[in-house]
Amino acid sequence: MTNDSKQLPLLPLRGLLVFPTMVLHLDVGRDKSVAAIEKAMVGDQTIFLAAQKRVSIDDPSPEEIYRIGTFAKIKQMLKLPNGTFRVLVEGLYRGEILRFIENDDEFVVDVQELEEIPGNRLEEEALMRNLLSQFEQYVKISRKVTQETLSTVVDIEEPGRLADIITSHISLKIKEKQELLEIVNTQERLQHLTNLISNEKKVLDLEKKIGQRVKSSMEKTQKEYYLREQLKAIQKELGDKEGKSGEVSDLREKIEKSDMPKRIMEVALKELGRYEKVPQSSAESSVIRNYLEWLLSLPWTAKSQDTIEINHAKEILDDEHYGLEKVKERILEYLAVQKLTNSIKGPILCLVGPPGVGKTSLAKSIAKSVNRNFVRISLGGVRDEAEIRGHRRTYIGAMPGRIIQGMKKAKTVNPVFLLDEIDKMSNDFRGDPSSAMLEVLDPEQNSNFSDHFIEETYDLSNVLFIATANYVNNIPGPLLDRMELISLSGYTEIEKLHIAKEHLVPKQLKENGLKKGNLQIRDEALMKVIRLYTREAGVRTLERQIAKICRKAAKLIVSDERKRVVVTEKSIAELIGKPIFRYGQMEKENQIGAATGLAYTSVGGDTLSIEVTHYPGKGKLTLTGKLGEVMRESAQAAFSYIRSRAQELGIESDFYEKYDIHIHVPEGATPKDGPSAGITMATALVSALANRAVKKEVAMTGEITLRGRVLPIGGLKEKTLSAHRAGITTIIFPEDNQKDLDDIPDSVRQELTFIPVDHLDQVLKHALVEEKHESNKS
């Protein structure tokens, strides 16, 4: 061992070792490794090569690298098209890493040469002859080493070099090769290598025996196949339909009698020919059989006879759905156009609304009214394009996509096809299913829909597609462009009462084994359930509460406590517990620094309380309540406007230098965003700074500009219904939204006062309580 050390770049090797005198190519791709190569090329082209202990580590630490390695010379360096480098290196001599030098760009190490220690010359000569003999036998068994290599090895006279060259050509684990690299005594190295080759020979002998057993087994299988083919020929001569030949005949008969178009039938018969030739034990046999069964099970021309009678459709829609007049009107218009044009090509209907308002049941009613089969697929959580387009048949367990699966269930080419929760689709590395849906929903393309499993085009042009969604903003733009939106905003209390009496109560009586004579729920009791036990746009929770009443009643009747249960306003709490909600969310009295806003969420409209307080400080504005960027910008705009008009609003002109202001929107766990809270925040701010109370019965919605203008918003109907549920009597809204008042049910509109505004001054005039004394201003 020499005492002189060198500082060299280090190239960690994964899965291989370089011995002295070896010349080989390395592919280098890791950033640190490339940097080490480049550093070596700048110097004398010398680099130190050492193996990693674990191949899986991408960025090894010094502890993960063996200390004994090889000095090497870089002979050639070539950049490949994929960005990696191919390097030709020649091993020089062994070396040991003394220490690692910290460097972020590449590994740099202090290394010193390890000199070989010669052994007894006669013993080495004997070991060399034995080793060559063992290696010759190994070559004969393994067949991985060529005779030319053996000839080259025979001529080597140096013991250490002979051991290194043989080690590089035999199949050993990296750990075993590293052990040989670390042995500097040539006699010990020869002895250790001889033992390893002896073990490898035993393993190869065992592998050879196993291979012979497998070969004899394969020959037996081939023999069985030959006999099976002979049996098939005998069966054919005897007219016996048992076995695969009978199955093929049945499949051919089914294909020829099916309603497939000519081009599909040709494909099916071609696949059947392949199926007949493939051995039944083959995996391909089951793949082809599965494919043929799918082709046979799909409807290709079978149609249900349309009966588009508008009056009949109107009766069904009215019978199964209370209210929703504009929605039903639009559906009837759609059906009327289909009847006149005798074509289904038109806009795809998309029913948008909160959960529980009847989107899915409306689609079922449409199918019933036109006498078509109904099929529904849920798209919630679908993130793999193969869910829509299917898997290619080359994959194990391949299946068609959900569209083709739905058509199989429909059994006709013209069903009503419901794409439920289309806004819940997402995408990831497996593709974008919403892009695959573009072809499905485009009337110009879906006559040639391509499924990866079926491979042949399928005609979807006769299908009446209806989609449902909770929140229109979550539907991708190109997909939205192919659909016509029909909004179902939610039900009023009166509508909920009618739905409960006419639909929910009879349904739950039947499901719980009760009759009308067993249970009577009075109207005032139902209204109390609607107001105090539910708070929703739809009627799902209401149905659950009615089911709960029915179960309690069933228990009382079965246990002979009562023969008939009458549910009144007073007795409702005995059956389903204390009220969950307080009827009306508005404040009990006028508040300073608190204003009620209206928001539009994915589950309908909702009221939003905004609170403001101020305390001595230096004008810092704090916003809390899990607000999105839009609401934060609204708060900043409101704050800036109030600063510019402070004196006119009765606020100290230097308030922003004396006070810190905190704006908070309660229910912090709920994310809140959207352009509709600007005037609410501004009103709450003015109320807190001017010490003027906000009227408790007033709610508002609208966005604000820096000049105080009030901008229009969306979802006025949903927001109005939520305000009505909360007991609000006055709604301040943007003047540009007056056209949306027609969408609000008359029963709600008559109970509310609507105040259109176009400037914040008008908002404050109607929202703030009039000052009684001039001294109240602060």
Buried (B, 14 or more C-beta within 10 A) or exposed (E): EEEEBBEBBBBBBBEEBBBBBBEBEBEBEBEBBBBBBBBBBEEEBBBBBBBBBEEEEEEBEBEEBBBBBBBBBBEEBEEEEEEBBEBBBBBBBBBBBEEBEEBEEBBBBBBBBBEBBEBEEEEBEEBBEBBBEBBBBBBEBBEEBEEEBBEEBEEBEBBBBBBBBBBBBBEBEBEBBBBBBBBBBBBBBBBBBBEBBEEBBEEBEEEEEEEEEEEEEEEEEEEEEEEBEEBBEEBEEEEEEEBBBEBBEEBBEBBEEBEBBEEBBEBBBEBBEEBBEBEEEEEEBEBBBBBBEBBBEBBBEEEBEBEBBEEBBBEBBEEBBBBBEBBBEBBBEBBEEBBEEEEBEEBBBBBBBBBBBBBBEBBBBBBBBBEBBBBBBBBEEBBBBBBBBBBEBEEEEBBBBBBBBBBEBBBBBBBBBBBBBBBBBBBEEEBBBBBBBBBBBBBEBBBEBBBBBBEBBBBBBBBBBBBBBBBBEBBBEEBBEBBEBBBBBBBBBBBBBBBBBEBBBEBBBEEBEBEEEBBBBBEBBBBBBBBBBBBBBBBBBBBBBBBBBBBBBBEBBEEEEEEEBEBEBEEBEEBBEEBEEEBBBBBEEBBBBBBBBBBBBEBBBBBBBBBBBBEEBEBEBEBEBEBEEBBBBBBBBBBBBBBEBBEEBBBBEEBBEEBBBBBBBEEEEEEBBBBBBBBBBBBBBBBBBBBBBBBBBBBBBBBBEEEBBBBBBBBBBBBBBBBBBBBBBBBBBBBBBEEBBEBBBEEBBEEBEBBBBBBBEBBBEBBBBEBEEEEEEE
